[in-house]
Amino acid sequence: MPTVAILAGKGNLPLVFAKRAVDRGYRVVVVGLLGEVLPQLTEIAQVTYPVALGQWQTIIDLLQQEKVRDAYLLGAVSKELLFANPQLDSRAQKLLTSLKEKNDNAVIAAFVDDLAREGIVVRPQTDLIGDIMPGPGVLTALEPDPGVWSDIHYGWRMAKALAGLDIGQTVVVKDGAVLAVEAIDGTDATIARGGALARGGGVAVKVAKPSQDMRFDVPTIGIDTLRTAIAAGLRAVALEAGKTLVIDADTLVWQADTAGISIVLVNDQGTCDV
């Protein structure tokens, strides 16, 4: 039975992937990078370890102990943890201090490359779950009105420019004005900030980076992000078609329809045309 490791952050993506891996005959080892493992993951995986990301040498030792050669980075891990966590071990500190730039790609790639030096290959997140990346279309019953579409088109251009600079992948827009852009605080915090400024209305647009590394930071929407958007009073969430993982789509759409918020997948022109 081949072994794969899931280095798990927040959200249900690690759980979705683990179910697929077990169904396909893999032995699954989970490392909870936030120092904990969801109970559901503990039930599915053969082995689980709650080890915070800052204890990087311990994580590598455990992966080697479990004879892991293929690993997946799944779920959200706030980059703030790497800068505010006083518990970084010497190996993690050495990796971070060696970087001239600490943008998303540089930070994550440093850890990925370090795993590779130990013979552990980080595989694309989409290996077993590529089928949950829908094409263009409106997922919800509620379609955006012309004003919302206008903000989506504008937000698309702004989000792509932001992602091209490797600063973030999400913007919140209302009436042709950018209210919030994603930085180190992540997608949900950006949506909350933008919603507070919008005071009702507005849209969130999240895109892939121009040269998206499918091993990490693949755009994802799950129930937590949707709930944040609902609480923020947004009218729509727009995501990049074919490059966004949609977690638990049926539940997601039902909750969006109940709340009266649109979820749309747009193509590289910022539209739903196939």
C-alpha positions as CSV (number, residue, x, y, z in Angstrom):
1,M,0.0,0.0,0.0
2,P,1.7,3.3,-1.1
3,T,1.9,6.0,1.5
4,V,1.1,9.7,1.0
5,A,1.3,12.5,3.5
6,I,-1.1,15.4,3.9
7,L,0.4,18.5,5.5
8,A,-2.9,19.9,6.6
9,G,-4.0,23.5,7.3
10,K,-7.5,24.9,8.0
11,G,-10.7,23.9,6.2
12,N,-12.1,20.8,4.7
13,L,-9.8,20.4,1.7
14,P,-7.5,18.0,3.6
15,L,-10.5,15.9,4.5
16,V,-11.8,15.8,0.9
17,F,-8.4,14.7,-0.4
18,A,-7.9,12.1,2.4
19,K,-11.2,10.4,1.5
20,R,-10.1,10.2,-2.1
21,A,-6.7,8.9,-1.3
22,V,-8.0,6.2,1.0
23,D,-10.6,5.1,-1.6
24,R,-7.8,4.7,-4.1
25,G,-5.8,2.5,-1.8
26,Y,-3.3,4.9,-0.3
27,R,-2.0,4.8,3.3
28,V,-2.6,8.4,4.5
29,V,-0.4,10.1,7.0
30,V,-1.6,13.5,8.2
31,V,0.4,16.2,9.8
32,G,-1.7,19.0,11.3
33,L,0.3,22.1,10.6
34,L,-1.7,24.2,13.1
35,G,-0.9,21.8,15.9
36,E,-4.2,19.9,15.7
37,V,-5.9,17.5,13.4
38,L,-9.7,17.5,12.7
39,P,-11.4,14.5,14.3
40,Q,-12.8,13.5,10.9
41,L,-9.3,13.3,9.5
42,T,-8.1,11.2,12.5
43,E,-10.9,8.7,11.7
44,I,-9.9,8.5,8.0
45,A,-6.1,8.6,8.1
46,Q,-4.0,5.7,9.2
47,V,-1.7,8.0,11.2
48,T,-2.0,11.6,12.4
49,Y,0.4,13.9,14.0
50,P,-0.5,17.4,15.4
51,V,2.7,19.3,14.8
52,A,2.8,23.0,14.3
53,L,4.6,24.3,11.2
54,G,7.2,26.0,13.2
55,Q,8.5,22.6,14.4
56,W,9.8,21.9,10.9
57,Q,12.6,19.4,11.8
58,T,10.1,17.4,13.8
59,I,7.8,17.3,10.7
60,I,10.6,16.1,8.5
61,D,11.7,13.5,11.0
62,L,8.1,12.1,11.2
63,L,7.7,12.0,7.4
64,Q,10.9,10.1,7.1
65,Q,9.9,7.8,9.9
66,E,6.7,7.0,8.0
67,K,8.7,6.5,4.8
68,V,6.8,9.2,3.0
69,R,8.0,10.1,-0.5
70,D,4.9,12.0,-1.8
71,A,3.3,14.8,0.1
72,Y,0.5,17.3,-0.4
73,L,0.1,20.8,1.0
74,L,-3.7,21.2,1.6
75,G,-5.7,23.7,3.6
76,A,-5.1,27.2,4.6
77,V,-2.0,28.2,6.7
78,S,-1.7,31.8,7.5
79,K,1.7,33.3,6.6
80,E,1.4,35.3,9.8
81,L,2.2,32.2,11.7
82,L,5.7,32.1,10.2
83,F,6.5,35.7,11.3
84,A,4.7,35.9,14.6
85,N,5.3,32.4,16.0
86,P,8.0,32.5,18.6
87,Q,8.2,28.7,18.5
88,L,10.1,28.4,15.2
89,D,12.8,25.8,15.4
90,S,16.3,26.4,14.1
91,R,15.6,24.8,10.7
92,A,12.5,26.9,10.1
93,Q,14.3,30.0,11.2
94,K,17.2,29.3,8.8
95,L,14.9,28.8,5.9
96,L,13.1,32.1,6.5
97,T,16.3,34.2,7.2
98,S,17.8,32.9,3.9
99,L,15.1,34.5,1.8
100,K,15.6,37.9,0.4
101,E,11.9,38.2,-0.4
102,K,9.2,36.8,1.7
103,N,6.2,36.8,-0.7
104,D,3.9,33.8,-0.7
105,N,5.6,31.8,-3.4
106,A,9.1,32.4,-2.0
107,V,8.1,31.3,1.6
108,I,6.2,28.2,0.6
109,A,8.7,27.2,-2.1
110,A,11.5,27.4,0.5
111,F,9.7,24.7,2.6
112,V,8.9,22.7,-0.5
113,D,12.5,22.7,-1.7
114,D,13.7,21.7,1.8
115,L,11.4,18.7,1.6
116,A,12.8,17.8,-1.8
117,R,16.3,17.8,-0.4
118,E,15.1,15.1,2.0
119,G,13.7,13.0,-0.8
120,I,10.0,14.1,-0.2
121,V,8.3,15.4,-3.3
122,V,5.3,17.8,-2.9
123,R,2.8,16.9,-5.5
124,P,0.1,19.1,-7.2
125,Q,-2.9,19.6,-5.0
126,T,-5.2,18.6,-7.9
127,D,-3.7,15.1,-8.3
128,L,-6.8,13.2,-6.9
129,I,-9.4,16.0,-6.9
130,G,-9.1,17.8,-10.2
131,D,-12.8,17.0,-10.9
132,I,-13.9,19.6,-8.2
133,M,-12.6,22.5,-10.4
134,P,-15.7,23.5,-12.3
135,G,-15.7,25.3,-15.7
136,P,-17.3,28.7,-16.3
137,G,-20.8,29.3,-15.1
138,V,-23.1,30.6,-12.3
139,L,-23.3,27.9,-9.6
140,T,-26.2,29.5,-7.7
141,A,-29.8,30.1,-8.6
142,L,-29.2,33.8,-8.2
143,E,-27.4,35.4,-11.1
144,P,-25.5,38.7,-10.8
145,D,-27.3,41.8,-12.0
146,P,-25.5,44.1,-14.4
147,G,-24.0,46.2,-11.6
148,V,-22.6,43.2,-9.9
149,W,-21.2,41.9,-13.2
150,S,-19.5,45.3,-13.8
151,D,-17.8,45.0,-10.4
152,I,-16.8,41.4,-11.2
153,H,-15.1,42.4,-14.5
154,Y,-13.3,45.3,-12.8
155,G,-12.3,43.1,-9.8
156,W,-11.0,40.4,-12.2
157,R,-8.5,42.9,-13.7
158,M,-7.4,44.2,-10.3
159,A,-7.1,40.7,-8.8
160,K,-5.0,39.5,-11.7
161,A,-2.7,42.4,-11.4
162,L,-2.3,41.8,-7.7
163,A,-1.7,38.1,-8.2
164,G,0.9,38.9,-10.8
165,L,2.9,40.7,-8.2
166,D,2.5,37.7,-5.8
167,I,0.9,39.9,-3.1
168,G,-2.4,38.2,-2.9
169,Q,-5.2,36.7,-5.1
170,T,-8.4,38.3,-3.8
171,V,-9.9,41.8,-4.0
172,V,-13.2,43.2,-2.8
173,V,-14.9,45.7,-5.1
174,K,-18.0,47.9,-4.8
175,D,-19.3,50.3,-7.5
176,G,-16.0,50.2,-9.4
177,A,-13.8,50.9,-6.4
178,V,-11.4,48.5,-4.8
179,L,-12.1,48.3,-1.0
180,A,-9.7,45.6,0.1
181,V,-6.8,43.7,-1.3
182,E,-5.4,40.4,0.0
183,A,-2.0,40.5,1.7
184,I,-0.5,38.3,4.4
185,D,-3.8,38.1,6.3
186,G,-5.4,35.9,3.7
187,T,-8.7,35.6,1.8
188,D,-11.3,35.5,4.6
189,A,-9.7,38.5,6.4
190,T,-9.7,40.4,3.1
191,I,-13.4,39.7,2.6
192,A,-14.2,40.8,6.1
193,R,-12.3,44.0,5.7
194,G,-13.9,44.8,2.4
195,G,-17.4,44.0,3.7
196,A,-16.9,46.3,6.6
197,L,-16.0,49.2,4.2
198,A,-18.8,48.3,1.7
199,R,-21.5,48.4,4.4
200,G,-23.6,46.1,2.3
201,G,-23.1,45.1,-1.3
202,G,-19.8,44.5,-3.0
203,V,-18.2,41.5,-4.6
204,A,-15.2,39.4,-3.8
205,V,-13.0,38.2,-6.7
206,K,-10.4,35.5,-6.3
207,V,-8.1,34.4,-9.1
208,A,-5.1,32.1,-9.8
209,K,-1.7,33.5,-10.1
210,P,-0.5,34.0,-13.8
211,S,2.0,31.2,-13.3
212,Q,0.1,29.2,-10.7
213,D,2.1,26.5,-9.0
214,M,-0.5,23.8,-8.5
215,R,1.4,22.4,-5.6
216,F,0.3,25.2,-3.3
217,D,-2.0,28.2,-3.1
218,V,-4.5,26.9,-5.6
219,P,-7.6,29.1,-5.2
220,T,-10.2,27.3,-3.1
221,I,-13.7,28.1,-1.8
222,G,-15.4,26.2,1.0
223,I,-18.1,26.9,3.5
224,D,-15.9,29.0,5.8
225,T,-15.1,31.5,3.1
226,L,-18.8,31.6,2.0
227,R,-19.9,32.3,5.5
228,T,-17.4,35.1,5.8
229,A,-18.8,36.6,2.5
230,I,-22.4,36.3,3.8
231,A,-21.5,37.9,7.1
232,A,-19.7,40.7,5.2
233,G,-22.9,41.4,3.3
234,L,-21.4,40.7,-0.2
235,R,-23.6,40.1,-3.2
236,A,-21.3,37.8,-5.1
237,V,-18.1,35.8,-5.0
238,A,-16.4,35.3,-8.3
239,L,-13.6,32.7,-8.8
240,E,-11.5,31.6,-11.7
241,A,-13.0,28.7,-13.7
242,G,-11.0,25.6,-14.1
243,K,-8.4,26.8,-11.5
244,T,-10.5,26.9,-8.3
245,L,-11.2,24.0,-6.0
246,V,-14.9,24.1,-4.9
247,I,-15.3,22.2,-1.7
248,D,-18.7,20.4,-0.9
249,A,-20.3,22.2,-3.9
250,D,-23.9,21.1,-3.1
251,T,-23.8,22.4,0.4
252,L,-22.0,25.5,-0.7
253,V,-24.6,26.3,-3.3
254,W,-27.5,25.6,-1.0
255,Q,-26.2,28.0,1.7
256,A,-25.4,30.6,-0.9
257,D,-28.9,30.4,-2.4
258,T,-30.4,30.6,1.1
259,A,-28.4,33.7,1.8
260,G,-29.1,35.3,-1.6
261,I,-25.5,35.5,-2.7
262,S,-24.2,34.6,-6.1
263,I,-21.2,32.3,-6.7
264,V,-19.8,32.5,-10.3
265,L,-16.9,30.8,-12.1
266,V,-15.4,33.1,-14.7
267,N,-12.9,32.5,-17.5
268,D,-9.8,34.4,-18.4
269,Q,-11.8,37.3,-19.7
270,G,-13.7,37.7,-16.5
271,T,-16.9,36.3,-18.0
272,C,-19.0,33.1,-17.7
273,D,-18.8,32.4,-21.5
274,V,-17.6,28.9,-22.2
